Amino acid sequence: MTPDQTVDLDPRPTRAAALTPLGFAIGKRVFDVFFCLLLVPILGATSLLLLLLNYAFNPGPLLFMQPRMGRDCTPFIAYKFRTMTPSTQRRRANDPLENERITSLGAALRQSRLDELPQIINVLRGEMSLIGPRPDCYDHAVTFLQDVPGYKERHVVLPGISGFAQTELGYVEGTEATIKKVEADLHYIANRGFRLEAWIFWRTLVTVISRSGR
């Protein structure tokens, strides 16, 4: 499945999205843009450093670009710093994470969540938010749409660099774990507001500082 291909989905937003307070939506977008602009110099400096370190510890391209499912189930290209050795094989929705492909530098990037830093580009482009349900690989998401109740409804809002499911459950893989992730995502959508956003933001900072990401 390529980014310009979509499955036959009903893109109409649900009632939960329609009830998003206008003030919250505007404030959230303003904060997203402001905070991401502050991070642009850090992204530039980190990119230059990784260009040098990759030669020794993570040979291959600097960025990993992957089609993911965004708001209203539409595809977009998400950017990350590459953390694994390149491969031509595609991992299916229920295949385990190929931990043996994670490089030593990649593991450090994952633990600190710095591998997600390039997604500030997606936020500035309006494809993502700082906080929201984490977007899945588009091919995997198509599978989950068929197998996971409520999976479509989690896409009524913009996906996020970090989210409630990510901070509370951590990294999940496979259909069974995705069911629990969707429950957390729907809780976020039903209860989203500045207070919950601040809680998720704080929990994300703790993960970054403690280097407990995956």
PyMOL commands that set and color helices and strands:
alter all, ss='L'
color gray80, all
select helices_A, chain A and resi 15-18+22-57+71-73+99-101+104-112+114-124+138-147+153-156+164-169+175-191+194-210
alter helices_A, ss='H'
color red, helices_A
select strands_A, chain A and resi 63-69+75-81+129-131+160-162
alter strands_A, ss='S'
color yellow, strands_A
deselect
rebuild
show_as cartoon
